[in-house]
Amino acid sequence: MKRTFTRLLIPTVLVAGLISFAIPQSSAAFTKPDPNATITLGLDLEPTSLDLTGTAGAPIPQVLLDNVYESLVRITDKGVIVPNLAKSYTISTDGTVYTFKLATAKFHDGAAFTSADVVWSYERVTAADSTNPFKAQFGNVVSITAPNASTAVVTLKNRDNSFLFNLTGQVGVVLKKGATNLAATANGTGPYVFSKWNRGSSITLERNDKYRGVKGRAKTVVFKYIADPNALNNAFLSGQVDVLTTVQAPEILKTFASDNRFKVIEGSTNAEVTMSMNNDNKYLSNPKVRLAIREAIDHKALIKTAWSGYGKAIGSFVPPTDPWFEDLTGLAPYNVANSKALLAAAGYANGFKLTLEVPPIGYATASSEFIQASLKKVGIAVTINPVGWGEWIDRVFIKGEYDMTIVAHVEPHDLAIYGNKDYYFHYNNTQVQGWLKAADEAATDAERIALLKKVGRQLAVDSASDWLFLLPNTQVVTNKISRIPASSLGMSYFVAPIVKTK
């Protein structure tokens, strides 16, 4: 028997309710929305490319996924998978055949969306010469076929419980067949049309008034990029920005909260601020050394010092919103004496030197000096090396040439990256790899959750990395803005429901 999933035709207010909204208690709730409004979002990280099929990193899907490009399914802010370019889908009893009935849609250039676009887009991912950074997520795909123009079928080798979820991300994006120049422009099917990219400044989207579904509430949405936290805050205070989508200087939140012109919104994220330790490094290949480093850091004090007390200690690479979360902070408690003993047992009683690569993002720069001082107490001399994002992606992420680095991994349900020995962590545990594979093929949710709990715990036992804290989703909006997405559990910043009053 097949399981069938269909998109329901429901009122606009319920569609908006699929996202966890925070509505400021201000005149915004009582004055008329402006359908011709321009909403300017303030962000800190600008994409280096618009090609979300060839470049990893959060900034690209943040602006393009669900807004400009769409997949067959999407994930709501509550973590629920719903139909999107597929109006319905069925899954075979053995979990290996996915049949998608496609919605009637058009690309922004006017071309009709058909199953041929799905086949071309997904075969582009699985091709031998594919450079898609998420190609491994389609590693279980046997074929993508199109029985007719409105049906697409994906067949897998084995049951894959992550497949549908993976489709909600970058790997599942459907491009127009034959699409080119993806790095500089975008032609999708979503509620907003890519308008222009002023490199070093902003990306502008315009409402797609021909969209098949619920139209965007604002006519124009500008993603404005300001890397310096103080400059971003000043832009907000001066009215250049309507929404601070990220607060990189959390110490200023008290100021915003006490001003009735603004509303501070707190929500959840998947963003584990991770201090990656290169498991191929001479010193860091030893799990005793990695544990010693973790126990040398007072994570509660780190959160207070680096992020003004916002954030949560987690102890492994699983956010509390995942069903397989366990609080594993007790496996590496703050203990300087034991940290020194572990280093001595590993043969490094006199310490050694490491370099910490720090990309230009608030949580990383704010944490780096605290970590440097903490490790100095146990004899590890840390050199802080600030790096730009271009160098970080090329040398650290792609080539894996580093000792330690700090970055927040924001992708949902991304525990499986620790099963890839070639990923920049260079963590290689065959037992973990086996559990991850078994979890993907598990016949029941209970079995899958139990296996993923084992993975999370083993990562903590091995000290595969150090997970400094979980970032909160803290935003600030003006009192003209409402229906802002409070939580960030997917990869996109979905702008269609956001309202600005006149």
Protein Blocks (a to p, Z undefined) as FASTA:
>chain_A
ZZddddddddfklmmmmpccdddddfklmmccdfkbccddddfbdcfbfblklbgcjklm
mmmgoklmccfbdcdfkopacdfkbmbdcddfkopaccddddddddfkopacdfklmmmm
mmmmmpmklcbfklmmmmmpfbdcdfbfkbccdddfbdcfklmmmmmmmmlpccdehiah
klmgccdfbfbdcfbdcehiaccddddfkbfbdcdfbfbdcddddfblklmmmmmmnopa
fbdfbdfblklmmmmmmpmkbccdddddfbdcdddddfkbmklmpmklmmmmmmmpcfkl
mmmmmnnopacdehiacdfkbmkbccfklmmccdfklmmmmmmmnopanopadddddddb
fklmmmmmmmmmmmmmnopacddddddfklmmmmmmmnopafbdcdddfbghilmmmmmm
kbmnlpacfklmmmmmmmmmpcbfklmmmmmmmmmmmmmmnomaacfbacdddddddfkb
ghiafbdcbfbdcfklpccdZZ
